[in-house]
Amino acid sequence: MINDTCIFGECASNIQKNTTDNPFALLRIIGLLNSSLPVCSLVSMLVRSLSEAMLPLQVYDISIKIDENIYGSLENYQYPSISVDVTVHGKVRGYISASYNKEKQNSEQWAQAHEILNILSRSLSNLIEKKELERTFLESTRRYNTLFYNCPVGLFVDKKGNIVHCNHKLAQILDIPENKIIGLHVTDLIDDENIWKIFCSHKLSSEPVKIEYDVDLKKRPMKLRSIYLPELTSTGELKGGLGIVEDITKIEEAEQVQQQQKNLLINTFNAINDLILVLDRNLRIVTSNWKGLENISEEERQKKPNRNEALTHNAGSCEKSHILEAFATGVPKEALWENPIDGSIKEMKAYPIFDADGRAIMVVEHLRDITEIKRSEDNLMKANQELANAYESLKSLDRLKNEFLSNLQHEINTPLTSIKGFSELVHEEDLGPLNAEQKKAMHRVVEKTKQLQMILDSLLFVSSATHGAIKYNFEQLSIANLLHISLNIVSEKLRQKGLELEANIPLELPEIIGDIDYLPRVFVHLLDNAIKFTNIGGKITVSVTEEKGFVHLIINDTGIGIAEKDFEKVFQMFFQLDGSSTRNYGGNGLGLFMCKIIIEEHKGKIWINSKKGRGTTVHILLPHT
């Protein structure tokens, strides 16, 4: 580049003899070519300076392209142009182009302009080559420094064994500053007899010396590996050498852990009670835990016996197709084999092992004695069949029960209807006047008849509901009307027991979708419960509100209450609080169970809150239209 710049300067001197209008522009070009500017900045400034320098030669616009970047522009398209390639390392990387006025420019001027572009092209090519070489050198230097200062290569020594250079990795390992390591003798760091011999012997070898030793550094024990590579002259004299010091503490620990894991796997492998075989493609046993094959001697094991010969013991051929399929398909396979001598049954599973190319090279076979399991399975199948037969019998009994209950309902309802009708006629004195004792007796007959009817209806409902035989007739209903009807039904009981009733039932409540026969049963039963378990002088509150798409019915009483542990149990079939409650208040344990079924069939929810001795609150949520 310097020679080209000089040539360019020499040409510039010759040009100045004819064109001395702007000599400073040529000097700027020479200065740019000798500068350390980046290529892009240098070329951009060169375009402007070159346009000024070549203006006396009737050259108007300069354009330079380097790689994909274009500097300057050709605005005078009416003028022709000359172009010179910029070649770097034998490859065209761009061009320098100039437009000129052909009419005003003589041949000598054109030749001068063309020569300037040629010289500039060569100078620019050399400049780019130099900068790329510099960049490559800097990158190589950076990589070398990075490699040296981060690799385990720790030190260089002279022919006497004195350390002349080291990196920070060595300083970190030894916990000694670099400036204190330089000048030490290599044997100060690597205390080994073979290292001493290298510097004392007249017959030297270029073979590396490798040692491993324990040291106490950084207040903890460490394991170091040192390698010294002597460098000899052509006559065999010691010239110097390279020392590698590596901390292998973690490697040593990892190897110990690996060995422990290997021992654990071996112990686990040998502790498995089932027989495990590792087979090659010739079905020879590579290794095994030999469980059940104790008759095979250690010498025979080392010879890798054939699988079938080891397993059968003159018991005939042992199935092997599952292993061949595992080799062929690369998919685990399994089979069963029954020993013809003792009748034992083995479950055999083959798992392929693959090489780096995905080819099955070995198979791990797991053989498990499942004789007892198969017998248990057979017994279980027999038991299941017996259970199935018993279940069919139960279904038949269940059908008989349903038929019996249906017939029982008919047979009981017929006389019960007559008893109920005539007892009500007698009680109402439609068949003649009664005295006070007779009136009281007939009242009890009427009440007990109603109670019997309710028990019969509950039993039949539960029997039908558990088999999904209840048919609901859903329609739009007013919950306010249903509650008022229910309250009228229990009003006499409220009056007789002297209970206070508070009803907050708004008339403008939205309608619900429900069954007009079954929903009132729920409300009446809940009100009956509240009346039954509330002492004389107590209070019952009924309220209804609208909440986010639901109507919320709350029935609260001041009765005996329920323990928290029994909240869920009260909705179970036949559950009763305790023996004393049953004797004092009666009941068959089906009412709340029936209420829960009906409410859930209406896509609602029922639950209770209560405290023992402080009353009970029943909540019902039903979706409204």
C-alpha positions as CSV (number, residue, x, y, z in Angstrom):
1,M,0.0,0.0,0.0
2,I,2.9,2.4,0.8
3,N,4.4,1.8,-2.7
4,D,1.1,2.4,-4.3
5,T,0.5,5.5,-2.3
6,C,3.9,6.7,-3.4
7,I,3.1,5.9,-7.0
8,F,-0.2,7.7,-6.6
9,G,1.6,10.7,-5.1
10,E,4.1,10.6,-8.0
11,C,1.2,10.6,-10.5
12,A,-0.4,13.3,-8.6
13,S,2.8,15.4,-8.9
14,N,2.8,14.8,-12.7
15,I,-0.9,15.8,-12.9
16,Q,-0.3,18.9,-10.9
17,K,2.0,20.2,-13.7
18,N,-1.0,20.4,-15.9
19,T,-3.8,20.8,-13.3
20,T,-2.9,22.8,-10.2
21,D,-6.4,23.9,-9.3
22,N,-6.7,21.7,-6.2
23,P,-3.4,20.1,-5.0
24,F,-4.7,19.8,-1.4
25,A,-7.3,17.3,-2.5
26,L,-4.6,14.9,-3.7
27,L,-2.7,15.3,-0.4
28,R,-5.9,14.4,1.5
29,I,-6.2,11.3,-0.6
30,I,-2.7,10.3,0.2
31,G,-3.3,11.0,3.9
32,L,-6.5,8.9,3.9
33,L,-4.7,5.9,2.3
34,N,-2.1,6.1,5.1
35,S,-4.7,6.5,7.9
36,S,-6.1,3.8,10.2
37,L,-9.7,4.6,9.6
38,P,-12.2,1.8,9.1
39,V,-12.7,0.9,5.4
40,C,-16.3,2.2,5.2
41,S,-15.3,5.6,6.7
42,L,-12.2,5.8,4.6
43,V,-14.0,5.0,1.3
44,S,-16.8,7.5,2.1
45,M,-14.2,10.3,2.6
46,L,-12.2,9.1,-0.4
47,V,-15.1,9.6,-2.7
48,R,-15.5,13.2,-1.7
49,S,-11.8,14.0,-1.9
50,L,-11.4,12.2,-5.2
51,S,-14.2,14.1,-6.8
52,E,-12.4,17.4,-5.9
53,A,-9.0,16.2,-7.0
54,M,-10.1,15.0,-10.5
55,L,-12.5,17.9,-11.3
56,P,-9.8,19.7,-13.4
57,L,-9.7,16.5,-15.5
58,Q,-13.4,17.0,-16.4
59,V,-14.3,14.1,-14.0
60,Y,-17.6,14.9,-12.3
61,D,-18.9,12.1,-10.1
62,I,-17.0,9.3,-8.4
63,S,-18.8,6.1,-7.2
64,I,-17.1,3.3,-5.3
65,K,-18.7,-0.1,-4.5
66,I,-17.1,-2.4,-1.9
67,D,-19.0,-5.7,-1.3
68,E,-22.6,-4.7,-1.0
69,N,-22.0,-1.0,0.0
70,I,-22.1,1.8,-2.6
71,Y,-20.5,5.2,-1.8
72,G,-21.2,8.3,-3.9
73,S,-23.7,8.4,-6.9
74,L,-23.6,8.9,-10.6
75,E,-25.9,11.8,-11.1
76,N,-24.7,13.0,-14.6
77,Y,-26.2,10.2,-16.6
78,Q,-25.6,12.0,-19.8
79,Y,-21.9,11.6,-19.4
80,P,-20.0,8.3,-20.1
81,S,-18.0,6.7,-17.3
82,I,-14.9,4.6,-16.7
83,S,-14.7,1.8,-14.2
84,V,-11.9,-0.1,-12.5
85,D,-12.4,-3.3,-10.4
86,V,-11.2,-3.5,-6.8
87,T,-9.6,-7.0,-6.4
88,V,-8.8,-8.3,-2.9
89,H,-6.9,-11.6,-2.6
90,G,-7.6,-12.4,-6.2
91,K,-11.4,-11.9,-5.8
92,V,-13.3,-8.9,-7.3
93,R,-14.9,-7.1,-4.3
94,G,-16.2,-4.0,-6.1
95,Y,-15.3,-1.2,-8.4
96,I,-14.3,2.5,-8.7
97,S,-16.4,4.4,-11.4
98,A,-16.1,8.0,-12.6
99,S,-18.2,9.9,-15.1
100,Y,-16.5,12.5,-17.4
101,N,-17.1,15.0,-20.2
102,K,-15.8,13.3,-23.3
103,E,-16.0,16.5,-25.4
104,K,-14.0,18.7,-23.0
105,Q,-11.5,16.0,-22.1
106,N,-8.6,15.2,-24.3
107,S,-7.0,11.8,-24.5
108,E,-4.1,12.8,-22.2
109,Q,-6.6,13.9,-19.5
110,W,-8.6,10.7,-19.9
111,A,-5.5,8.6,-19.6
112,Q,-4.4,10.5,-16.5
113,A,-7.9,9.9,-14.9
114,H,-7.9,6.3,-15.8
115,E,-4.3,5.8,-14.4
116,I,-5.4,7.5,-11.2
117,L,-8.3,5.1,-10.8
118,N,-6.0,2.1,-11.5
119,I,-3.5,3.3,-8.9
120,L,-6.3,4.1,-6.4
121,S,-7.8,0.6,-7.0
122,R,-4.5,-1.1,-6.3
123,S,-4.0,1.0,-3.2
124,L,-7.5,0.4,-2.0
125,S,-7.1,-3.4,-2.6
126,N,-3.9,-3.4,-0.6
127,L,-5.4,-1.4,2.1
128,I,-8.4,-3.8,2.5
129,E,-6.1,-6.8,2.4
130,K,-4.0,-5.2,5.2
131,K,-7.0,-4.5,7.4
132,E,-8.4,-7.9,6.9
133,L,-5.0,-9.4,7.8
134,E,-4.9,-7.2,10.8
135,R,-8.3,-8.3,11.8
136,T,-7.5,-11.9,11.3
137,F,-4.3,-11.5,13.4
138,L,-6.1,-9.7,16.2
139,E,-8.8,-12.4,16.2
140,S,-6.2,-15.2,16.3
141,T,-4.3,-13.4,19.1
142,R,-7.6,-13.1,21.0
143,R,-8.4,-16.7,20.5
144,Y,-4.9,-17.8,21.5
145,N,-5.1,-15.7,24.7
146,T,-8.5,-17.0,25.5
147,L,-7.4,-20.6,24.9
148,F,-4.1,-20.3,26.8
149,Y,-5.6,-18.5,29.8
150,N,-8.5,-20.9,30.1
151,C,-6.9,-24.2,29.2
152,P,-5.2,-26.5,31.7
153,V,-1.8,-25.8,30.2
154,G,-0.3,-24.1,33.2
155,L,3.4,-23.2,32.6
156,F,6.4,-23.0,30.4
157,V,9.9,-23.7,31.8
158,D,13.5,-23.1,30.5
159,K,16.2,-25.7,30.2
160,K,17.1,-25.3,33.9
161,G,13.5,-26.0,34.9
162,N,12.7,-22.4,35.9
163,I,9.1,-21.3,35.3
164,V,9.1,-18.5,32.7
165,H,5.4,-18.2,32.0
166,C,2.1,-19.3,33.5
167,N,-1.6,-18.6,33.1
168,H,-4.2,-17.6,35.7
169,K,-5.8,-21.1,35.7
170,L,-2.6,-22.4,37.3
171,A,-2.7,-19.5,39.8
172,Q,-6.3,-20.4,40.6
173,I,-5.5,-24.0,41.2
174,L,-2.5,-23.4,43.3
175,D,-4.0,-20.3,45.0
176,I,-0.7,-18.5,44.4
177,P,-0.4,-15.2,42.5
178,E,1.1,-15.5,39.0
179,N,4.0,-13.2,39.8
180,K,5.1,-15.5,42.6
181,I,4.9,-18.6,40.4
182,I,7.2,-17.2,37.7
183,G,10.8,-17.8,38.7
184,L,10.1,-21.0,40.8
185,H,11.6,-24.3,39.8
186,V,9.1,-26.7,38.3
187,T,10.0,-29.2,41.0
188,D,8.7,-26.7,43.6
189,L,5.3,-27.4,42.2
190,I,5.7,-31.0,40.9
191,D,7.6,-33.0,43.4
192,D,8.3,-36.2,41.6
193,E,11.5,-38.2,41.1
194,N,11.1,-38.5,37.4
195,I,11.0,-34.7,37.1
196,W,14.2,-34.5,39.0
197,K,15.9,-37.0,36.7
198,I,15.0,-34.9,33.6
199,F,17.1,-32.0,34.9
200,C,19.9,-34.2,36.3
201,S,20.4,-36.8,33.6
202,H,22.6,-36.4,30.5
203,K,20.5,-39.0,28.6
204,L,17.1,-37.3,28.2
205,S,13.9,-38.6,26.8
206,S,11.2,-36.6,25.1
207,E,8.5,-38.9,26.6
208,P,6.0,-36.9,28.8
209,V,6.0,-37.5,32.6
210,K,2.5,-38.0,34.1
211,I,1.8,-38.1,37.8
212,E,-1.2,-37.7,40.1
213,Y,-0.9,-36.6,43.7
214,D,-2.9,-35.2,46.6
215,V,-2.2,-31.7,48.0
216,D,-3.8,-29.5,50.7
217,L,-4.7,-26.2,49.1
218,K,-7.3,-23.5,49.8
219,K,-7.8,-25.2,53.2
220,R,-9.2,-28.4,51.5
221,P,-7.6,-31.5,50.0
222,M,-7.3,-31.6,46.2
223,K,-6.3,-34.2,43.7
224,L,-3.9,-32.8,40.9
225,R,-2.8,-34.4,37.7
226,S,0.5,-33.0,36.3
227,I,2.1,-33.7,32.9
228,Y,5.5,-32.4,32.0
229,L,6.5,-32.5,28.3
230,P,10.3,-31.9,27.9
231,E,11.5,-30.1,24.8
232,L,14.8,-31.3,23.4
233,T,17.2,-30.0,20.8
234,S,18.2,-32.0,17.8
235,T,21.3,-33.2,19.8
236,G,19.1,-34.4,22.7
237,E,19.8,-31.5,25.1
238,L,17.1,-30.1,27.3
239,K,15.8,-26.9,25.7
240,G,12.8,-26.3,28.0
241,G,9.3,-27.7,28.4
242,L,5.6,-27.4,28.9
243,G,3.9,-28.2,32.2
244,I,0.2,-29.1,32.5
245,V,-1.4,-29.0,35.9
246,E,-5.0,-30.0,36.2
247,D,-7.4,-30.1,39.2
248,I,-9.0,-33.5,38.9
249,T,-10.7,-33.4,42.3
250,K,-14.2,-33.3,40.9
251,I,-13.3,-35.9,38.2
252,E,-12.0,-38.2,41.0
253,E,-15.2,-37.6,43.0
254,A,-17.3,-38.2,39.9
255,E,-15.5,-41.4,39.2
256,Q,-16.0,-42.5,42.8
257,V,-19.8,-41.7,42.5
258,Q,-19.9,-43.5,39.2
259,Q,-18.2,-46.5,40.7
260,Q,-20.7,-46.4,43.6
261,Q,-23.6,-46.2,41.2
262,K,-22.1,-49.1,39.2
263,N,-21.8,-51.2,42.4
264,L,-25.4,-50.2,43.3
265,L,-26.7,-51.3,39.9
266,I,-24.8,-54.5,40.1
267,N,-26.1,-55.2,43.6
268,T,-29.6,-54.3,42.5
269,F,-29.3,-56.5,39.4
270,N,-28.1,-59.4,41.5
271,A,-30.8,-58.8,44.2
272,I,-33.7,-59.2,41.8
273,N,-35.4,-62.5,42.5
274,D,-36.5,-63.0,38.9
275,L,-34.0,-64.3,36.3
276,I,-32.5,-61.6,34.1
277,L,-30.5,-62.5,31.0
278,V,-28.6,-60.3,28.6
279,L,-28.4,-62.0,25.2
280,D,-26.5,-61.4,22.0
281,R,-27.9,-62.1,18.6
282,N,-26.7,-65.7,18.8
283,L,-28.8,-66.1,22.0
284,R,-25.7,-66.5,24.1
285,I,-25.8,-65.2,27.7
286,V,-23.6,-62.1,27.9
287,T,-24.3,-61.5,31.6
288,S,-27.0,-62.5,34.1
289,N,-27.9,-62.6,37.7
290,W,-28.2,-66.4,37.3
291,K,-31.2,-66.7,39.7
292,G,-32.5,-70.2,39.3
293,L,-29.5,-71.3,37.2
294,E,-27.2,-72.2,40.1
295,N,-26.3,-75.5,38.4
296,I,-24.2,-73.5,35.9
297,S,-20.6,-73.3,37.1
298,E,-18.5,-70.1,37.0
299,E,-16.3,-71.6,34.3
300,E,-19.4,-72.3,32.1
301,R,-20.7,-68.8,32.8
302,Q,-17.5,-67.3,31.4
303,K,-18.0,-69.3,28.2
304,K,-21.4,-67.5,27.6
305,P,-23.7,-70.6,27.5
306,N,-26.6,-70.7,25.1
307,R,-29.9,-69.5,26.5
308,N,-32.0,-72.6,25.7
309,E,-29.3,-75.0,27.0
310,A,-29.2,-73.1,30.3
311,L,-32.9,-72.9,30.7
312,T,-34.4,-76.2,29.7
313,H,-32.2,-78.7,31.7
314,N,-33.5,-81.5,29.4
315,A,-37.0,-80.3,29.8
316,G,-37.6,-79.8,26.1
317,S,-37.4,-76.7,23.9
318,C,-38.0,-73.3,25.6
319,E,-39.9,-70.8,23.4
320,K,-37.6,-68.1,21.9
321,S,-39.7,-66.5,19.2
322,H,-40.4,-63.4,21.3
323,I,-36.6,-62.7,21.5
324,L,-36.2,-63.1,17.7
325,E,-39.1,-60.7,17.2
326,A,-37.5,-58.2,19.5
327,F,-34.3,-58.3,17.5
328,A,-36.2,-58.1,14.2
329,T,-38.7,-55.3,15.1
330,G,-36.8,-53.4,17.8
331,V,-40.0,-53.5,19.9
332,P,-40.4,-55.3,23.3
333,K,-42.1,-58.6,23.1
334,E,-43.4,-61.1,25.6
335,A,-44.5,-64.8,25.8
336,L,-45.5,-67.5,28.3
337,W,-43.7,-70.9,28.7
338,E,-44.9,-73.9,30.7
339,N,-42.3,-76.3,31.9
340,P,-43.4,-79.8,30.8
341,I,-41.6,-81.4,33.8
342,D,-43.0,-79.5,36.8
343,G,-45.8,-77.6,35.1
344,S,-44.4,-74.2,36.2
345,I,-45.3,-71.2,34.1
346,K,-42.8,-68.5,33.3
347,E,-43.6,-65.0,31.9
348,M,-40.8,-64.0,29.4
349,K,-40.3,-60.4,28.3
350,A,-37.6,-59.3,25.8
351,Y,-36.4,-55.7,25.7
352,P,-34.0,-54.7,22.8
353,I,-30.8,-52.7,23.4
354,F,-29.7,-50.5,20.5
355,D,-26.3,-49.3,19.2
356,A,-25.6,-45.8,18.0
357,D,-27.1,-46.6,14.6
358,G,-30.4,-47.8,16.1
359,R,-29.8,-51.5,15.4
360,A,-30.8,-54.0,18.1
361,I,-27.5,-55.6,19.2
362,M,-28.6,-57.3,22.4
363,V,-31.8,-58.2,24.3
364,V,-32.5,-58.1,28.0
365,E,-34.9,-61.0,28.9
366,H,-36.8,-60.9,32.1
367,L,-38.1,-64.4,33.2
368,R,-40.6,-64.5,36.0
369,D,-42.2,-67.5,37.6
370,I,-45.9,-66.7,37.6
371,T,-47.2,-70.2,38.4
372,E,-48.9,-69.0,41.6
373,I,-50.2,-65.8,40.0
374,K,-51.8,-67.8,37.2
375,R,-53.4,-70.1,39.7
376,S,-54.6,-67.1,41.6
377,E,-55.9,-65.6,38.4
378,D,-57.8,-68.8,37.6
379,N,-59.3,-68.9,41.1
380,L,-60.2,-65.2,40.7
381,M,-61.9,-65.8,37.4
382,K,-63.9,-68.6,39.0
383,A,-64.8,-66.3,41.9
384,N,-65.7,-63.6,39.5
385,Q,-67.9,-66.0,37.6
386,E,-69.6,-67.0,40.9
387,L,-70.0,-63.4,41.8
388,A,-71.5,-62.7,38.4
389,N,-74.0,-65.6,38.9
390,A,-74.8,-64.3,42.4
391,Y,-75.2,-60.8,40.9
392,E,-77.7,-62.1,38.4
393,S,-79.5,-63.8,41.2
394,L,-79.6,-60.6,43.2
395,K,-80.9,-58.8,40.1
396,S,-83.7,-61.4,39.9
397,L,-84.3,-60.9,43.6
398,D,-84.3,-57.2,43.1
399,R,-86.9,-57.5,40.3
400,L,-89.0,-59.7,42.6
401,K,-88.6,-57.1,45.4
402,N,-89.8,-54.4,43.1
403,E,-92.7,-56.5,41.9
404,F,-93.5,-57.3,45.5
405,L,-93.4,-53.7,46.6
406,S,-95.6,-52.7,43.7
407,N,-98.1,-55.4,44.6
408,L,-97.7,-54.5,48.3
409,Q,-98.5,-50.8,47.4
410,H,-101.7,-51.9,45.6
411,E,-102.6,-54.4,48.3
412,I,-102.0,-52.0,51.2
413,N,-103.3,-48.9,49.5
414,T,-106.7,-50.4,48.8
415,P,-107.6,-51.2,52.5
416,L,-105.6,-48.2,53.7
417,T,-107.7,-45.9,51.5
418,S,-110.9,-47.4,53.0
419,I,-109.6,-47.1,56.5
420,K,-108.5,-43.5,55.9
421,G,-111.8,-42.6,54.3
422,F,-114.1,-44.1,56.9
423,S,-111.9,-42.9,59.8
424,E,-112.2,-39.4,58.5
425,L,-116.0,-39.8,58.1
426,V,-116.3,-41.0,61.7
427,H,-113.9,-38.3,63.0
428,E,-115.9,-35.6,61.3
429,E,-119.1,-37.1,62.8
430,D,-120.6,-37.6,59.4
431,L,-121.8,-41.1,60.5
432,G,-123.1,-39.9,63.9
433,P,-122.0,-37.9,66.9
434,L,-119.0,-38.9,69.1
435,N,-118.3,-38.2,72.7
436,A,-115.0,-36.5,73.7
437,E,-113.1,-39.8,74.2
438,Q,-114.3,-41.2,70.9
439,K,-113.4,-38.0,69.1
440,K,-109.9,-38.1,70.6
441,A,-109.5,-41.8,69.6
442,M,-110.6,-41.2,66.0
443,H,-108.3,-38.2,65.7
444,R,-105.3,-40.5,66.6
445,V,-106.6,-43.1,64.1
446,V,-106.7,-40.4,61.3
447,E,-103.2,-39.2,62.2
448,K,-101.7,-42.6,62.3
449,T,-103.4,-43.5,59.0
450,K,-101.7,-40.5,57.4
451,Q,-98.4,-41.4,59.0
452,L,-98.7,-45.0,57.7
453,Q,-99.5,-43.6,54.2
454,M,-96.4,-41.4,54.3
455,I,-94.2,-44.3,55.4
456,L,-95.6,-46.5,52.6
457,D,-95.0,-43.7,50.0
458,S,-91.5,-43.1,51.3
459,L,-90.5,-46.8,50.9
460,L,-92.0,-47.0,47.5
461,F,-90.3,-43.8,46.4
462,V,-86.9,-44.8,47.6
463,S,-87.2,-48.2,45.9
464,S,-88.2,-46.6,42.6
465,A,-85.6,-43.8,42.9
466,T,-82.7,-46.1,43.4
467,H,-83.6,-47.8,40.1
468,G,-84.2,-44.6,38.2
469,A,-87.9,-45.4,37.9
470,I,-89.2,-42.0,39.1
471,K,-90.8,-40.0,36.3
472,Y,-91.0,-36.3,36.8
473,N,-93.4,-33.9,35.1
474,F,-91.4,-30.6,34.9
475,E,-93.3,-27.4,34.3
476,Q,-93.1,-23.7,35.3
477,L,-94.2,-23.3,38.9
478,S,-94.4,-20.5,41.5
479,I,-92.3,-21.4,44.5
480,A,-94.3,-18.9,46.6
481,N,-97.6,-20.8,45.8
482,L,-95.9,-24.2,46.6
483,L,-94.6,-22.9,49.9
484,H,-98.0,-21.4,50.9
485,I,-99.7,-24.7,50.1
486,S,-97.1,-26.6,52.2
487,L,-97.5,-24.2,55.1
488,N,-101.3,-24.8,55.0
489,I,-100.8,-28.5,55.2
490,V,-98.7,-28.2,58.4
491,S,-100.6,-25.3,59.9
492,E,-102.6,-27.5,62.3
493,K,-99.4,-29.1,63.6
494,L,-98.0,-25.6,64.2
495,R,-101.1,-24.6,66.1
496,Q,-101.3,-27.7,68.2
497,K,-97.6,-27.4,69.2
498,G,-97.9,-23.6,69.9
499,L,-95.0,-22.7,67.6
500,E,-94.4,-19.2,66.2
501,L,-94.1,-19.0,62.4
502,E,-92.4,-16.2,60.5
503,A,-92.7,-16.4,56.7
504,N,-90.8,-14.0,54.3
505,I,-92.0,-15.2,50.9
506,P,-92.1,-12.4,48.3
507,L,-94.9,-12.8,45.7
508,E,-92.7,-11.4,42.8
509,L,-90.2,-14.3,43.0
510,P,-89.3,-15.7,39.5
511,E,-90.8,-19.1,38.5
512,I,-88.9,-22.3,38.7
513,I,-89.0,-25.5,36.7
514,G,-90.3,-28.4,38.8
515,D,-92.7,-31.2,39.5
516,I,-95.9,-30.1,41.2
517,D,-96.2,-33.4,43.0
518,Y,-92.7,-34.0,44.3
519,L,-91.5,-30.5,45.3
520,P,-94.3,-30.0,47.8
521,R,-93.3,-33.3,49.4
522,V,-89.9,-31.9,50.1
523,F,-91.2,-28.7,51.6
524,V,-93.8,-30.5,53.8
525,H,-91.2,-33.0,55.0
526,L,-88.7,-30.2,56.0
527,L,-91.5,-28.3,57.7
528,D,-92.6,-31.5,59.5
529,N,-89.0,-32.0,60.7
530,A,-88.7,-28.4,62.0
531,I,-92.0,-28.8,63.9
532,K,-91.1,-32.3,65.2
533,F,-87.7,-31.3,66.6
534,T,-88.7,-27.8,68.0
535,N,-90.0,-27.7,71.5
536,I,-93.2,-26.0,72.5
537,G,-92.9,-22.2,72.4
538,G,-90.2,-22.3,69.7
539,K,-90.1,-20.5,66.4
540,I,-89.9,-21.5,62.7
541,T,-88.8,-19.1,60.0
542,V,-89.3,-19.6,56.3
543,S,-87.7,-17.1,53.8
544,V,-87.0,-17.1,50.1
545,T,-84.5,-14.8,48.2
546,E,-83.2,-14.6,44.6
547,E,-79.4,-15.2,44.2
548,K,-77.6,-15.2,40.8
549,G,-80.0,-17.4,38.8
550,F,-81.3,-19.3,41.8
551,V,-84.0,-19.0,44.4
552,H,-82.7,-19.6,47.9
553,L,-85.1,-21.2,50.3
554,I,-84.2,-21.2,54.0
555,I,-86.1,-23.1,56.7
556,N,-84.8,-22.3,60.2
557,D,-86.0,-23.7,63.6
558,T,-85.0,-23.3,67.2
559,G,-85.1,-27.0,67.9
560,I,-82.6,-29.6,69.3
561,G,-80.0,-29.1,66.5
562,I,-77.6,-31.5,64.9
563,A,-73.9,-32.1,65.6
564,E,-71.5,-31.0,62.9
565,K,-70.1,-34.5,62.4
566,D,-73.6,-35.6,61.3
567,F,-74.3,-32.9,58.7
568,E,-73.5,-35.2,55.7
569,K,-74.9,-38.4,57.3
570,V,-78.4,-37.0,57.8
571,F,-79.0,-37.3,54.0
572,Q,-78.0,-41.0,54.0
573,M,-80.7,-43.7,53.7
574,F,-82.1,-44.9,57.1
575,F,-79.7,-42.6,59.1
576,Q,-81.1,-41.5,62.5
577,L,-79.4,-39.2,65.0
578,D,-79.5,-41.6,67.9
579,G,-81.6,-44.1,69.6
580,S,-83.1,-41.6,72.1
581,S,-84.1,-39.3,69.2
582,T,-85.8,-42.1,67.4
583,R,-87.8,-43.1,70.5
584,N,-88.7,-39.5,71.3
585,Y,-89.5,-38.1,67.8
586,G,-90.0,-41.2,65.6
587,G,-89.1,-41.5,62.0
588,N,-87.7,-44.1,59.5
589,G,-84.6,-42.2,58.3
590,L,-85.8,-41.9,54.7
591,G,-87.2,-38.3,54.6
592,L,-84.0,-36.3,54.1
593,F,-82.7,-38.9,51.7
594,M,-85.8,-38.6,49.6
595,C,-85.6,-34.7,49.8
596,K,-82.0,-34.8,48.5
597,I,-82.9,-37.1,45.5
598,I,-85.8,-34.8,44.5
599,I,-83.8,-31.6,44.8
600,E,-80.8,-32.9,42.8
601,E,-83.2,-34.2,40.1
602,H,-84.4,-30.6,39.9
603,K,-80.7,-29.5,39.3
604,G,-80.6,-27.9,42.8
605,K,-78.7,-28.3,46.0
606,I,-79.6,-28.9,49.6
607,W,-77.5,-28.6,52.8
608,I,-77.8,-27.8,56.5
609,N,-76.2,-25.7,59.1
610,S,-76.8,-26.4,62.8
611,K,-75.5,-26.4,66.3
612,K,-76.3,-28.9,68.9
613,G,-79.1,-27.5,71.1
614,R,-79.4,-24.3,69.1
615,G,-81.6,-25.1,66.2
616,T,-81.1,-26.1,62.5
617,T,-81.2,-24.2,59.2
618,V,-81.9,-26.1,56.0
619,H,-80.8,-24.4,52.7
620,I,-82.2,-25.2,49.2
621,L,-81.0,-23.7,45.9
622,L,-83.2,-24.2,42.9
623,P,-82.5,-22.6,39.4
624,H,-85.2,-20.2,38.2
625,T,-86.3,-19.5,34.6
